[in-house]
Amino acid sequence: MQIGLVGYQGCGKSTLFHWLTGVAPDPALSHSGQSAMAALPDPRLEELRKLYDAKKVSPAALEILDTPGLNRSHQGNAAKLAVLRDVGCLVLVVPAFGGADPAAELQSFREDLILADLEIVTGRIERVQEALRKPRAKQDRETFEEELAVLERVKEGLEAGRPLTEADMQPHELRHTRAFRLLNEKPQLVVVNTADDESDFGRFAAMLPAELPVFAAPLSLEVELAAMNPEERAAFQAELGVGGADRGQLLWMLLRVSGRQTFLTAGPKEVRAWLVRRGATAVEAAEAIHTDLAKGFIRAEVMNYHDLIRLGSERELKAHNLVRHEHKDYVVHEDDILLIRFSG
């Protein structure tokens, strides 16, 4: 699943991409979009590496997509936004430097999202209405009528500036909208790109819509700091009293906003964090590791990370009856360490 970065030209969107992934923006990809992986900092893995003397450590990673910058005139933005229809989460990047008003920028940008979705929804409404003007079997007509009612409700919300999210709709309604991959149904997070000398990062959350998670940082400065060695970085920050935003915090925010979570596997060969949807079952976790594990799933042996670190070994966990055997419908939790038993 991709995380899509989006914003107006000059907002710092590509700088954010550079900071998160460590990959410099490629001008040749500015019109089509550029993607790269960003590893999730995870101190649990180092603790497990030491415990198992593991040869390999593999953190979970998010795929970050830097999309073409939008025009503040709104011209051509609907076409540029089309690349975002397949992403799982939107990061709205707004500037707060050089006199820019982040609240106004965000409002303008959200209007672009609404216009892009309206174009999709209105076109589909017209096609459904045309279909209903023709003779149809009773069941087909009822399906079209149900879809039309849902789409008109979605259109009404968009036109009123109150886009419907998945939380606003029933499962049968989502069946009619998911195929269109509406931008306003996707989880969103705002990144405020501040001036280098900004000292009050918390103030931005107060000026933006309360329903949106907000992260603020001087992105250009953070990219410069990331390129320094630790000693240079510490000296620079101490001298000027700037920088030091937590890149890892933002990545974990993105993970949670996008409805994902991690689980762990551990052994002498490798300790690893895996990504699954929040609320995934044990068999879904098995499939994330390898499809063969899901096909031949027998059970999951489950340990809690904190219990393992506290007691120091799997042997001690077993002695305290803290290794559980779970069936395929078991709901995986963030600090679960799984061993999948399977046939085949």
DRENKETOR-654242 format. One record per atom (N, C-alpha, C): z, x, y. Coordinates in pm, whole numbers, padded with zeros to 5 digits, always signed. Layout:
<pts>
ZXY...
</pts>
This chain:
<pts>
+00000+00083-00119+00000+00000+00000+00000+00087+00125-00089+00053+00220-00099+00131+00342-00011+00074+00453+00033+00164+00541+00101+00127+00665+00001+00153+00777-00037+00051+00852-00140+00065+00954-00082+00088+01093-00124+00198+01158-00084+00225+01296-00190+00167+01388-00147+00095+01491-00243+00030+01578-00189+00026+01720-00279+00033+01817-00240+00030+01957-00359+00059+02046-00336+00050+02176-00443+00077+02272-00470+00227+02282-00590+00259+02329-00627+00399+02347-00528+00468+02440-00483+00587+02399-00391+00664+02482-00245+00628+02463-00213+00540+02367-00073+00497+02350+00011+00599+02272-00055+00691+02202+00018+00788+02120+00013+00757+01972-00075+00666+01935-00085+00625+01795-00123+00741+01702-00221+00820+01742-00263+00934+01659-00159+01045+01659-00083+01054+01768+00028+01150+01772+00136+01109+01672+00162+00980+01663+00256+00930+01563+00207+00961+01422+00079+00942+01397+00020+00976+01267+00045+01123+01234+00023+01210+01332+00044+01354+01315+00191+01383+01281+00282+01320+01353+00425+01344+01333+00471+01297+01195+00424+01180+01153+00469+01124+01026+00412+01199+00906+00286+01239+00915+00217+01296+00798+00206+01447+00801+00216+01507+00921+00191+01650+00933+00044+01685+00934-00043+01584+00935-00188+01604+00935-00242+01578+01075-00312+01675+01131-00367+01660+01266-00478+01555+01265-00488+01474+01370-00596+01375+01377-00732+01443+01375-00826+01383+01303-00963+01435+01291-01053+01353+01383-01107+01414+01491-01193+01339+01583-01311+01271+01514-01359+01329+01405-01473+01271+01334-01438+01137+01270-01308+01110+01253-01264+00985+01189-01207+00885+01289-01223+00914+01419-01160+00829+01520-01217+00687+01523-01341+00671+01475-01403+00538+01478-01389+00463+01347-01351+00532+01241-01340+00467+01110-01198+00458+01059-01110+00543+01111-00972+00547+01064-00947+00666+00974-00824+00715+00974-00786+00832+00896-00655+00803+00825-00646+00840+00698-00523+00815+00624-00469+00944+00565-00338+00947+00546-00270+01060+00483-00135+01011+00433-00075+01088+00344+00053+01050+00284+00169+01111+00363+00278+01035+00371+00401+01082+00435+00514+01070+00334+00569+01184+00293+00677+01184+00194+00806+01133+00256+00879+01051+00180+01007+00998+00227+01117+01101+00203+01182+01149+00309+01295+01240+00289+01403+01170+00208+01449+01233+00101+01540+01166+00009+01642+01265-00045+01760+01275+00018+01861+01372-00027+01908+01348-00170+01889+01229-00224+01929+01202-00362+01855+01294-00459+01730+01325-00427+01649+01404-00520+01702+01546-00534+01748+01605-00425+01804+01740-00433+01932+01741-00515+02014+01638-00500+02136+01630-00580+02102+01616-00729+02001+01537-00759+01960+01522-00898+01896+01649-00952+01821+01718-00868+01760+01845-00911+01868+01943-00955+01974+01953-00876+02082+02045-00911+02152+02000-01039+02171+01871-01055+02242+01820-01171+02165+01846-01301+02033+01826-01296+01949+01841-01415+01882+01978-01425+01898+02060-01319+01823+02186-01311+01674+02158-01330+01625+02057-01259+01488+02009-01277+01386+02108-01222+01273+02118-01291+01167+02210-01249+01086+02154-01132+01083+02023-01116+00995+01961-01017+01068+01848-00946+01043+01837-00816+01099+01728-00735+00983+01654-00670+00976+01523-00690+00864+01443-00638+00917+01324-00558+00915+01335-00424+00960+01221-00343+00857+01109-00343+00902+00989-00312+00809+00879-00288+00736+00905-00158+00620+00843-00142+00541+00864-00021+00474+00735+00023+00457+00722+00154+00387+00609+00213+00250+00655+00260+00149+00572+00239+00016+00604+00292+00006+00548+00434-00018+00637+00530-00026+00600+00671-00172+00597+00713-00215+00489+00776-00353+00473+00822-00355+00469+00974-00424+00567+01033-00444+00570+01179-00576+00499+01208-00572+00392+01285-00690+00310+01308-00751+00339+01445-00876+00296+01468-00940+00319+01598-00859+00258+01712-00849+00330+01824-00777+00279+01940-00845+00156+01999-00765+00060+02042-00818-00064+02098-00844-00052+02247-00933-00138+02297-00963-00143+02440-00868-00240+02510-00816-00198+02625-00727-00287+02700-00803-00405+02760-00936-00394+02765-01018-00506+02812-01033-00614+02704-00985-00584+02583-00993-00672+02465-01133-00678+02405-01232-00617+02470-01369-00625+02421-01385-00546+02291-01436-00612+02190-01463-00548+02062-01341-00523+01976-01225-00569+02019-01103-00539+01944-01094-00612+01810-01149-00733+01803-01142-00809+01678-01210-00732+01565-01324-00670+01596-01395-00592+01494-01315-00469+01454-01253-00403+01552-01174-00283+01522-01051-00316+01437-00997-00435+01459-00876-00474+01386-00905-00512+01241-01033-00531+01207-01068-00572+01071-01020-00472+00967-01014-00343+01005-00971-00239+00910-00826-00258+00867-00750-00336+00945-00608-00356+00917-00581-00471+00821-00682-00545+00782-00657-00665+00701-00607-00631+00561-00632-00509+00516-00586-00471+00382-00452-00398+00382-00396-00368+00499-00269-00295+00502-00153-00390+00473-00040-00332+00434+00076-00415+00402+00174-00432+00516+00161-00349+00621+00257-00350+00731+00189-00294+00855+00219-00349+00971+00161-00303+01098+00267-00231+01180+00228-00115+01233+00312-00043+01329+00243-00054+01464+00305-00124+01557+00250-00147+01690+00302-00038+01783+00214+00050+01828+00255+00164+01910+00232+00131+02057+00339+00138+02138+00328+00107+02280+00384+00223+02362+00322+00255+02476+00371+00365+02560+00481+00321+02655+00570+00415+02686+00674+00392+02787+00686+00517+02872+00573+00567+02918+00570+00686+03004+00462+00665+03109+00470+00741+03217+00368+00731+03321+00358+00595+03385+00469+00523+03392+00468+00391+03456+00427+00277+03366+00400+00304+03238+00359+00198+03146+00475+00102+03120+00441-00025+03102+00540-00130+03071+00527-00164+02923+00618-00117+02838+00602-00141+02694+00602-00288+02656+00680-00370+02727+00684-00513+02696+00550-00579+02724+00489-00543+02839+00359-00600+02874+00251-00551+02778+00258-00423+02741+00161-00367+02646+00170-00440+02512+00292-00463+02467+00311-00530+02339+00259-00673+02345+00289-00743+02452+00243-00881+02466+00091-00887+02465+00027-00796+02538-00119-00793+02542-00176-00763+02404-00113-00670+02334-00163-00633+02203-00147-00748+02103-00035-00817+02111-00014-00930+02019-00115-01041+02046-00160-01051+02170-00268-01147+02200-00396-01107+02128-00422-00976+02120-00539-00929+02045-00529-00968+01898-00411-00953+01841-00391-00992+01701-00417-01142+01683-00368-01221+01778-00386-01366+01770-00534-01402+01779-00606-01339+01872-00748-01369+01888-00826-01332+01763-00791-01218+01703-00861-01175+01581-00837-01274+01468-00714-01323+01455-00684-01420+01349-00747-01556+01379-00748-01594+01506-00810-01722+01543-00958-01724+01506-01024-01611+01524-01166-01602+01490-01186-01630+01341-01099-01573+01258-01107-01594+01113-01076-01739+01076-00965-01790+01130-00919-01924+01093-01016-02031+01142-01064-02018+01265-01157-02117+01320-01286-02122+01239-01335-02005+01202-01457-02000+01121-01438-02069+00987-01323-02049+00925-01297-02112+00796-01280-02263+00811-01214-02307+00918-01199-02451+00942-01335-02517+00951-01426-02455+01023-01561-02512+01038-01631-02524+00903-01614-02423+00818-01679-02426+00686-01617-02533+00596-01485-02549+00604-01418-02651+00523-01459-02790+00571-01466-02810+00702-01508-02940+00755-01651-02973+00712-01736-02872+00711-01874-02892+00665-01876-02930+00517-01791-02864+00438-01785-02895+00295-01738-03038+00271-01646-03086+00355-01592-03221+00337-01691-03329+00379-01794-03292+00453-01896-03390+00492-01994-03419+00378-01985-03339+00272-02075-03355+00158-02000-03425+00044-02074-03489-00046-02008-03552-00162-01934-03448-00246-01810-03481-00283-01726-03388-00359-01650-03464-00467-01623-03395-00576-01534-03452-00677-01396-03471-00615-01322-03568-00665-01192-03603-00606-01099-03482-00598-01091-03403-00704-01000-03288-00704-01043-03183-00603-01174-03158-00594-01225-03061-00497-01197-03108-00355-01218-03237-00331-01194-03290-00197-01046-03276-00159-00957-03304-00252-00814-03291-00224-00776-03146-00193-00838-03053-00265-00810-02911-00240-00857-02871-00101-00978-02914-00064-01029-02882+00069-00943-02947+00178-00901-03070+00156-00818-03139+00255-00684-03069+00273-00626-03023+00163-00499-02950+00172-00519-02819+00249-00628-02748+00219-00655-02623+00289-00677-02648+00438-00751-02753+00471-00777-02785+00611-00648-02813+00686-00557-02887+00625-00430-02918+00690-00350-02790+00717-00350-02698+00621-00278-02572+00638-00342-02490+00749-00474-02479+00747-00544-02397+00847-00526-02453+00987-00527-02585+01001-00507-02645+01133-00366-02618+01184-00270-02615+01092-00132-02581+01131-00125-02435+01175-00191-02348+01103-00194-02206+01140-00262-02189+01275-00374-02258+01295-00448-02250+01421-00363-02298+01539-00291-02406+01518-00203-02459+01623-00098-02357+01663-00039-02290+01565+00061-02187+01594+00002-02070+01669-00117-02026+01629-00183-01914+01697-00214-01950+01842-00268-02068+01864-00305-02109+01999-00182-02123+02089-00068-02155+02031+00055-02169+02108+00126-02036+02128+00069-01929+02071+00132-01798+02082+00251-01781+01991+00261-01868+01888+00371-01859+01791+00311-01851+01651+00253-01738+01617+00187-01726+01487+00284-01752+01372+00235-01821+01271+00317-01846+01153+00325-01719+01068+00443-01690+01018+00459-01580+00924+00473-01638+00783+00479-01551+00682+00496-01600+00545+00625-01680+00530+00725-01642+00610+00854-01711+00600+00846-01856+00649+00744-01886+00730+00729-02020+00785+00655-02115+00691+00599-02062+00583+00510-02142+00499+00563-02157+00357+00523-02265+00295+00556-02291+00156+00458-02216+00065+00498-02191-00060+00408-02118-00152+00269-02179-00163+00260-02313-00166+00127-02374-00179+00044-02354-00053+00111-02337+00062+00038-02310+00186-00012-02166+00189+00071-02075+00143+00031-01934+00140-00091-01913+00052-00106-01997-00049-00222-01985-00138-00352-01998-00059-00348-02074+00051-00469-02096+00129-00488-01992+00239-00387-01915+00273-00400-01820+00384-00407-01675+00340-00352-01643+00224-00346-01502+00183-00483-01440+00167-00580-01519+00127-00715-01465+00108-00774-01413+00239-00727-01466+00353-00780-01424+00483-00708-01303+00539-00594-01263+00476-00520-01143+00515-00493-01143+00666-00437-01251+00714-00413-01266+00858-00317-01160+00908-00351-01101+01021-00272-00991+01077-00132-01037+01116-00123-01159+01167+00007-01207+01215+00102-01246+01102+00052-01252+00979+00140-01278+00865+00204-01150+00812+00153-01035+00857+00202-00907+00804+00333-00866+00871+00421-00798+00798+00542-00743+00861+00503-00646+00972+00582-00644+01079+00550-00559+01195+00672-00480+01240+00646-00362+01293+00748-00277+01353+00688-00215+01478+00768-00200+01583+00721-00141+01708+00772+00001+01722+00682+00094+01754+00721+00230+01791+00691+00248+01939+00795+00280+02016+00781+00303+02159+00767+00453+02182+00655+00493+02241+00628+00634+02271+00681+00664+02410+00793+00735+02418+00863+00754+02546+00823+00884+02615+00869+00898+02737+00856+01025+02809+00944+01131+02743+00909+01258+02762+00984+01367+02699+01131+01370+02743+01156+01328+02868+01293+01337+02920+01371+01206+02906+01321+01113+02826+01392+00986+02806+01526+01012+02738+01631+00948+02789+01764+00968+02732+01825+00841+02674+01771+00725+02712+01828+00599+02667+01728+00526+02577+01720+00567+02452+01622+00508+02361+01660+00365+02322+01787+00334+02326+01832+00202+02285+01788+00091+02377+01753+00124+02500+01720+00019+02597+01591-00055+02562+01504+00009+02484+01375-00052+02456+01387-00172+02363+01481-00168+02270+01500-00282+02181+01538-00407+02259+01612-00389+02370+01657-00502+02450+01544-00567+02529+01437-00491+02556+01328-00546+02638+01212-00600+02553+01221-00586+02422+01114-00631+02333+01163-00748+02247+01072-00825+02187+01114-00942+02109+01217-00907+02002+01320-00988+01993+01434-00957+01905+01395-00956+01758+01287-01028+01721+01252-01035+01579+01180-00910+01529+01145-00819+01619+01071-00699+01580+01162-00577+01574+01167-00505+01462+01239-00378+01459+01172-00279+01554+01253-00197+01622+01201-00104+01724+01252+00037+01696+01162+00134+01710+01197+00276+01700+01136+00345+01821+01214+00424+01894+01165+00491+02014+01179+00642+02001+01076+00716+02047+01080+00862+02042+00971+00918+02133+00992+01040+02187+00886+01109+02263+00792+01177+02163+00685+01111+02126+00606+01153+02011+00541+01290+02028+00484+01317+02146+00420+01448+02167+00521+01561+02152+00640+01541+02209+00745+01642+02198+00788+01659+02052+00798+01550+01978+00840+01560+01839+00738+01636+01755+00610+01620+01784+00507+01697+01713+00523+01845+01742+00549+01879+01869+00572+02020+01905+00694+02075+01833+00802+01999+01832+00924+02044+01766+00904+02064+01616+00826+01975+01555+00803+01984+01411+00727+02110+01373+00648+02164+01468+00569+02284+01441+00652+02412+01454+00772+02402+01510+00858+02520+01529+00938+02547+01402+00981+02672+01387+01075+02700+01278+01213+02647+01319+01303+02629+01224+01432+02566+01255+01511+02634+01366+01507+02768+01372+01583+02840+01476+01524+02813+01614+01391+02821+01624+01325+02794+01753+01352+02651+01797+01342+02559+01703+01362+02418+01737+01503+02393+01788+01602+02448+01721+01741+02429+01763+01766+02487+01901+01710+02607+01927+01728+02671+02057+01661+02590+02167+01540+02540+02139+01465+02462+02238+01539+02333+02272+01588+02266+02170+01659+02140+02194+01791+02164+02268+01859+02272+02233+01986+02301+02300+01965+02334+02447+01856+02406+02476+01830+02447+02614+01791+02329+02702+01705+02242+02649+01653+02132+02731+01723+01999+02705+01797+01991+02596+01867+01867+02564+01774+01751+02534+01663+01779+02464+01564+01675+02436+01526+01679+02288+01454+01574+02246+01398+01571+02112+01502+01543+02005+01457+01554+01883+01548+01535+01770+01546+01395+01712+01438+01319+01734+01428+01187+01672+01420+01203+01520+01469+01104+01449+01479+01112+01304+01353+01053+01239+01260+01140+01203+01137+01097+01137+01167+01024+01007+01264+01076+00933+01301+01013+00807+01352+00871+00826+01429+00849+00933+01479+00714+00961+01363+00618+00980+01260+00661+01054+01145+00575+01078+01072+00545+00947+01054+00644+00863+00984+00622+00736+01061+00523+00648+01193+00536+00644+01272+00441+00565+01270+00301+00627+01264+00293+00760+01248+00163+00825+01116+00099+00782+01009+00180+00779+00878+00129+00739+00881+00080+00594+00949+00154+00509+00960+00114+00369+01024-00024+00359+01133-00044+00431+01207-00170+00420+01132-00286+00487+01074-00259+00604+01000-00364+00674+00881-00412+00589+00820-00320+00517+00703-00355+00435+00740-00422+00303+00870-00443+00280+00912-00513+00159+00910-00428+00034+00926-00297+00051+00927-00206-00063+01065-00145-00083+01086-00085-00200+01209-00014-00228+01178+00098-00326+01275+00184-00350+01256+00292-00445+01344+00270-00569+01306+00336-00676+01396+00359-00788+01373+00504-00832+01459+00554-00919+01458+00696-00953+01438+00717-01103+01376+00830-01137+01377+00881-01274+01424+01025-01267+01491+01071-01372+01550+01205-01365+01556+01269-01503+01531+01400-01504+01539+01479-01627+01510+01624-01596+01518+01713-01694+01496+01856-01670+01356+01890-01620+01256+01810-01659+01119+01838-01615+01096+01796-01470+01149+01681-01432+01119+01628-01299+01223+01525-01258+01258+01527-01130+01329+01415-01068+01233+01353-00968+01229+01221-00966+01125+01155-00888+01172+01021-00834+01124+00988-00714+01143+00855-00656+01011+00780-00664+01019+00653-00700+00900+00568-00716+00911+00449-00621+00796+00398-00580+00792+00280-00494+00755+00156-00574+00827+00048-00549+00793-00084-00602+00824-00187-00493+00777-00308-00513+00812-00414-00418+00961-00443-00428+01020-00486-00318+01161-00523-00321+01179-00644-00413+01272-00633-00507+01292-00740-00604+01210-00724-00731+01147-00607-00750+01066-00583-00869+01151-00585-00995+01089-00623-01105+01157-00626-01234+01143-00491-01304+01219-00475-01412+01214-00350-01488+01075-00324-01543+01005-00428-01586+00871-00405-01641+00773-00368-01530+00793-00418-01409+00710-00375-01297+00737-00229-01263+00863-00188-01270+00896-00048-01248+00832+00039-01354+00833-00008-01479+00768+00066-01587+00619+00083-01559+00556-00023-01509+00413-00016-01478+00384+00081-01365+00477+00092-01268+00460+00188-01159+00455+00331-01212+00529+00356-01320+00529+00489-01381+00400+00510-01460+00369+00416-01549+00246+00422-01628+00225+00287-01695+00101+00241-01699+00073+00109-01757+00114+00101-01904+00107+00213-01976+00146+00212-02118+00293+00177-02136+00376+00220-02041+00519+00189-02049+00544+00040-02034+00464-00024-01949+00479-00169-01931+00429-00245-02053+00316-00200-02109+00259-00270-02225+00352-00264-02346+00417-00149-02367+00503-00133-02483+00651-00143-02452+00684-00205-02338+00822-00209-02290+00918-00265-02395+01026-00191-02422+01133-00239-02510+01258-00271-02427+01303-00173-02351+01420-00195-02265+01423-00084-02160+01506-00105-02059+01532-00002-01958+01677+00041-01969+01698+00172-01979+01834+00225-01970+01859+00258-01824+01964+00198-01768+01987+00202-01624+02119+00272-01592+02110+00371-01502+02229+00437-01448+02228+00418-01297+02345+00416-01238+02356+00412-01093+02367+00555-01040+02287+00587-00939+02285+00723-00884+02424+00769-00843+02498+00686-00771+02629+00727-00720+02729+00749-00834+02720+00666-00938+02806+00688-01054+02775+00822-01121+02646+00854-01132+02607+00979-01197+02655+01100-01119+02639+01097-00987+02684+01210-00904+02837+01222-00911+02905+01109-00911+03052+01111-00913+03106+01168-01045+03045+01129-01157+03095+01171-01288+03031+01300-01338+02912+01333-01286+02856+01465-01312+02764+01480-01430+02751+01379-01517+02660+01394-01631+02635+01258-01695+02523+01249-01768+02493+01128-01843+02598+01106-01953+02646+01215-02011+02747+01203-02117+02871+01131-02064+02914+01168-01943+03033+01104-01885+03006+00957-01852+02884+00928-01806+02849+00788-01778+02859+00705-01905+02806+00759-02015+02812+00686-02142+02957+00669-02189+03037+00772-02168+03178+00764-02207+03252+00655-02130+03206+00629-02008+03268+00524-01925+03192+00391-01933+03100+00381-02030+03020+00258-02048+02945+00218-01921+02888+00318-01855+02815+00293-01730+02664+00313-01744+02616+00323-01867+02471+00321-01892+02439+00184-01952+02360+00107-01878+02330-00031-01919+02193-00039-01987+02179-00130-02080+02050-00160-02143+02003-00294-02087+01889-00292-02018+01842-00412-01949+01706-00456-02003+01681-00586-01999+01554-00642-02046+01448-00634-01936+01328-00681-01968+01215-00663-01877+01229-00741-01747+01309-00848-01745+01324-00928-01624+01437-00880-01533+01501-00773-01571+01608-00716-01487+01551-00679-01350+01621-00715-01243+01577-00683-01106+01628-00545-01068+01535-00457-01034+01567-00318-01004+01632-00306-00866+01732-00217-00855+01802-00193-00730+01771-00052-00677+01798-00034-00550+01758+00089-00479+01811+00217-00544+01933+00218-00591+01992+00341-00646+01990+00345-00798+01904+00266-00859+01891+00269-01005+01815+00393-01051+01865+00457-01155+01792+00561-01227+01751+00500-01360+01620+00495-01387+01570+00425-01504+01515+00521-01609+01540+00488-01733+01472+00550-01847+01411+00435-01926+01278+00431-01931+01208+00322-01997+01186+00356-02144+01237+00273-02232+01210+00285-02374+01092+00194-02408+00994+00249-02479+00873+00171-02508+00817+00211-02644+00732+00125-02697+00665+00153-02824+00521+00190-02796+00465+00274-02880+00326+00312-02861+00310+00459-02836
</pts>
